[in-house]
Amino acid sequence: MQYNTERGKLIIKEYGRHIQKVVNIIMAVEDREKRNQLAKAAIELMGMLFPHLKNVEDFRHKLWDHLFVMSEFKLDVDSPYPIPTAETIIAKPKQLKYPRHKVKFRHYGHNVEVLIDKALVENDEKKKAFFAESIATVMKMTYRNWNNEDVNDDTIKDDLRMMSEGVLSLDDEQRIQNMQLRNDFSKGIGQNKKNFSNNNRRNNNNNNRNNNRNNNGSSNGNQPNNNRRNNNNNRRFNNNNRNNNPPVR
């Protein structure tokens, strides 16, 4: 009995030991034309092991690269793709530089400082005042998201004045706009949807009730009159429902 630890090296385990043996046999063939034929047959066999990746882009390119990797880049065959080398396959990517910024107030973040720097180079006083108001609104939102608590407008104004070295400032009586209006608006939409669904449910209940009356009327011989009365009631109710609660998209 032979254990796997006593067998040859298995380079890519996903293809199994049989494919590795096929690659070793191809490497031992001296005729180059026959090696090319066997290499193409090995590519087809490797592709059959992963049929779900058949339509993936560059799938065959990866199969040829794996074939050369399993031969330890010693296989001499004609490839329809550039033949890889050990340096290109094993090479490690360059380490990315992580951006590091010294932020005065971490709860405001670096982006607020960038906005302040852009506002400081603005020469138009009206635009600068608009920038100061907008930046204060962003600062209030980031402060609340960081601390999970409300903040006084005076604190935001003092921090804005400190971070801009006194250039950007707001009036003491000026109120900083709260950026939670979108959440309130979404809540209003949700409430409208809830009301509309409740009205639709009420409409369905009335239709079921009218159908029951219709069935009872048909048993008494008054089906035509009851149908006309029920249709009018349903049409009147649907018109009122459509006018009072337009559909929310």
C-alpha positions as CSV (number, residue, x, y, z in Angstrom):
1,M,0.0,0.0,0.0
2,Q,1.3,3.4,-1.0
3,Y,0.4,6.5,0.9
4,N,0.0,10.0,-0.6
5,T,3.0,11.2,1.4
6,E,5.2,8.7,-0.5
7,R,3.9,9.7,-3.9
8,G,5.0,12.6,-6.2
9,K,4.3,16.2,-5.5
10,L,0.7,17.4,-6.1
11,I,1.0,21.0,-7.3
12,I,-2.7,21.9,-7.9
13,K,-4.9,19.8,-5.7
14,E,-8.2,20.8,-7.4
15,Y,-7.3,18.7,-10.5
16,G,-6.3,15.6,-8.6
17,R,-3.4,13.2,-8.9
18,H,-4.5,11.7,-12.3
19,I,-4.2,15.0,-14.1
20,Q,-0.8,15.5,-12.5
21,K,0.2,12.1,-13.9
22,V,-1.0,13.1,-17.3
23,V,1.1,16.2,-17.3
24,N,4.1,14.2,-16.2
25,I,3.6,11.8,-19.1
26,I,3.3,14.7,-21.6
27,M,6.6,16.1,-20.4
28,A,8.3,12.8,-21.0
29,V,7.2,12.7,-24.7
30,E,10.0,13.6,-27.0
31,D,8.0,14.4,-30.2
32,R,6.9,18.0,-30.0
33,E,3.9,17.6,-32.3
34,K,2.6,14.7,-30.2
35,R,3.2,16.8,-27.1
36,N,1.1,19.6,-28.5
37,Q,-1.7,17.1,-29.2
38,L,-1.5,15.6,-25.8
39,A,-1.5,19.1,-24.2
40,K,-4.7,20.1,-26.0
41,A,-6.3,16.8,-24.9
42,A,-5.2,17.5,-21.3
43,I,-6.8,21.0,-21.5
44,E,-10.1,19.4,-22.6
45,L,-9.9,16.9,-19.8
46,M,-9.2,19.7,-17.2
47,G,-12.2,21.7,-18.5
48,M,-14.5,18.7,-18.0
49,L,-13.7,18.8,-14.3
50,F,-15.3,22.2,-14.0
51,P,-18.2,22.4,-16.4
52,H,-19.9,25.2,-14.5
53,L,-17.0,27.5,-15.4
54,K,-17.2,26.8,-19.1
55,N,-18.7,30.2,-20.0
56,V,-16.5,32.2,-17.7
57,E,-14.3,34.7,-19.4
58,D,-10.7,33.6,-19.9
59,F,-11.5,30.2,-18.6
60,R,-9.3,28.4,-21.2
61,H,-6.5,30.9,-20.6
62,K,-6.5,29.9,-16.9
63,L,-6.4,26.2,-17.9
64,W,-3.3,26.7,-20.0
65,D,-1.7,28.6,-17.1
66,H,-2.5,25.8,-14.7
67,L,-1.0,23.3,-17.2
68,F,2.3,25.1,-17.1
69,V,2.1,25.5,-13.4
70,M,1.6,21.7,-12.9
71,S,4.6,21.1,-15.1
72,E,6.7,23.5,-13.0
73,F,7.1,25.7,-16.1
74,K,9.1,22.9,-17.8
75,L,6.5,21.9,-20.5
76,D,7.6,22.9,-24.0
77,V,4.4,23.1,-26.1
78,D,2.8,25.7,-28.3
79,S,0.1,27.7,-26.3
80,P,-2.5,30.0,-27.9
81,Y,-1.8,32.3,-25.0
82,P,1.4,33.9,-23.6
83,I,3.4,31.3,-21.7
84,P,3.7,32.3,-18.1
85,T,6.8,32.1,-16.0
86,A,7.4,31.4,-12.4
87,E,8.2,35.1,-11.8
88,T,4.8,36.3,-13.1
89,I,2.7,33.6,-11.3
90,I,4.4,33.6,-7.9
91,A,5.2,37.4,-7.8
92,K,3.4,39.1,-5.0
93,P,1.5,42.3,-5.6
94,K,2.9,45.6,-4.4
95,Q,1.7,46.7,-1.0
96,L,-0.9,49.5,-1.2
97,K,-0.2,52.6,0.8
98,Y,-2.9,53.2,3.4
99,P,-3.9,56.8,3.5
100,R,-3.1,58.3,6.9
101,H,-4.3,61.7,7.9
102,K,-3.9,63.6,11.1
103,V,-7.5,64.6,12.0
104,K,-8.1,67.1,14.7
105,F,-11.6,65.9,15.5
106,R,-12.1,62.2,14.6
107,H,-15.9,62.4,15.0
108,Y,-16.0,64.9,12.1
109,G,-13.5,63.0,9.9
110,H,-11.1,64.0,7.2
111,N,-13.7,64.9,4.6
112,V,-15.0,67.8,6.7
113,E,-11.4,69.2,6.9
114,V,-11.2,69.0,3.1
115,L,-14.5,70.9,2.7
116,I,-13.2,73.6,5.1
117,D,-10.0,73.9,3.1
118,K,-12.0,74.4,-0.1
119,A,-14.2,76.9,1.5
120,L,-11.3,79.0,2.7
121,V,-10.0,79.6,-0.8
122,E,-13.3,80.9,-2.0
123,N,-13.3,84.7,-2.6
124,D,-17.0,85.3,-2.9
125,E,-18.4,86.1,0.5
126,K,-21.9,84.8,-0.3
127,K,-20.6,81.5,-1.5
128,K,-18.3,81.3,1.5
129,A,-21.3,81.9,3.8
130,F,-23.2,79.2,2.0
131,F,-20.3,76.8,2.4
132,A,-20.1,77.5,6.1
133,E,-23.8,76.7,6.5
134,S,-23.5,73.5,4.5
135,I,-20.4,72.4,6.3
136,A,-22.0,73.0,9.7
137,T,-24.9,70.8,8.6
138,V,-22.6,68.0,7.6
139,M,-20.7,68.4,10.9
140,K,-23.9,68.1,12.9
141,M,-24.9,64.9,11.0
142,T,-21.5,63.3,11.5
143,Y,-21.4,64.3,15.2
144,R,-24.8,62.6,15.8
145,N,-23.8,59.5,13.8
146,W,-20.5,59.2,15.8
147,N,-21.9,59.8,19.3
148,N,-25.5,58.6,18.9
149,E,-26.7,61.7,20.7
150,D,-28.0,65.1,19.8
151,V,-25.6,68.1,19.8
152,N,-26.1,71.8,20.5
153,D,-25.7,74.2,17.6
154,D,-23.3,76.3,19.6
155,T,-20.9,73.4,19.8
156,I,-20.9,73.0,16.1
157,K,-20.4,76.7,15.5
158,D,-17.5,76.8,17.9
159,D,-15.8,73.8,16.3
160,L,-16.3,75.2,12.8
161,R,-14.7,78.5,13.9
162,M,-11.8,76.7,15.5
163,M,-11.2,74.4,12.6
164,S,-11.3,77.3,10.1
165,E,-9.1,79.5,12.3
166,G,-12.0,82.0,12.7
167,V,-12.6,82.5,8.9
168,L,-15.9,80.5,8.7
169,S,-18.5,81.4,11.3
170,L,-22.3,81.4,11.7
171,D,-24.5,83.9,13.4
172,D,-25.4,83.2,17.0
173,E,-29.1,83.2,16.2
174,Q,-28.7,81.1,13.0
175,R,-30.0,77.6,13.3
176,I,-28.2,74.7,11.7
177,Q,-30.4,72.6,9.5
178,N,-31.0,69.0,10.5
179,M,-30.2,66.4,7.9
180,Q,-32.8,64.0,9.2
181,L,-35.5,65.3,6.9
182,R,-35.0,62.5,4.4
183,N,-35.7,60.0,7.1
184,D,-38.9,61.9,8.1
185,F,-39.9,62.0,4.5
186,S,-39.3,58.2,4.1
187,K,-41.4,57.7,7.3
188,G,-44.2,59.7,5.7
189,I,-44.0,57.6,2.5
190,G,-44.2,54.4,4.6
191,Q,-47.3,55.8,6.4
192,N,-49.0,56.6,3.1
193,K,-48.2,53.1,1.9
194,K,-49.7,51.7,5.1
195,N,-52.8,53.8,4.7
196,F,-53.2,52.8,1.1
197,S,-52.8,49.1,1.9
198,N,-55.4,49.4,4.7
199,N,-57.8,51.0,2.3
200,N,-57.2,48.2,-0.2
201,R,-57.8,45.6,2.4
202,R,-61.0,47.4,3.4
203,N,-62.0,47.5,-0.2
204,N,-61.4,43.7,-0.6
205,N,-63.5,43.1,2.5
206,N,-66.4,45.2,1.1
207,N,-66.1,43.3,-2.2
208,N,-66.3,40.0,-0.4
209,R,-69.3,41.2,1.6
210,N,-71.0,42.4,-1.6
211,N,-70.4,39.0,-3.2
212,N,-72.0,37.3,-0.3
213,R,-75.0,39.6,-0.7
214,N,-75.0,38.9,-4.4
215,N,-75.2,35.1,-3.7
216,N,-78.0,35.5,-1.2
217,G,-79.9,37.7,-3.7
218,S,-79.5,35.2,-6.5
219,S,-81.1,32.6,-4.3
220,N,-84.1,34.9,-3.8
221,G,-84.5,35.7,-7.5
222,N,-83.2,39.3,-7.2
223,Q,-79.8,38.8,-9.0
224,P,-80.0,41.5,-11.7
225,N,-80.9,44.3,-9.3
226,N,-78.4,43.2,-6.7
227,N,-75.6,43.0,-9.3
228,R,-76.3,46.5,-10.5
229,R,-76.4,47.9,-6.9
230,N,-73.2,46.2,-5.9
231,N,-71.3,47.3,-9.0
232,N,-72.3,50.9,-8.4
233,N,-71.2,50.7,-4.7
234,N,-67.9,49.2,-5.7
235,R,-67.3,51.8,-8.4
236,R,-68.1,54.6,-5.9
237,F,-65.8,53.2,-3.2
238,N,-62.9,52.7,-5.6
239,N,-63.2,56.3,-6.8
240,N,-63.2,57.7,-3.3
241,N,-60.2,55.4,-2.4
242,R,-58.3,56.6,-5.5
243,N,-58.9,60.3,-4.8
244,N,-58.1,60.1,-1.1
245,N,-55.1,57.8,-1.3
246,P,-53.2,58.0,-4.6
247,P,-50.8,55.1,-5.1
248,V,-47.3,55.7,-3.8
249,R,-44.4,54.7,-6.1
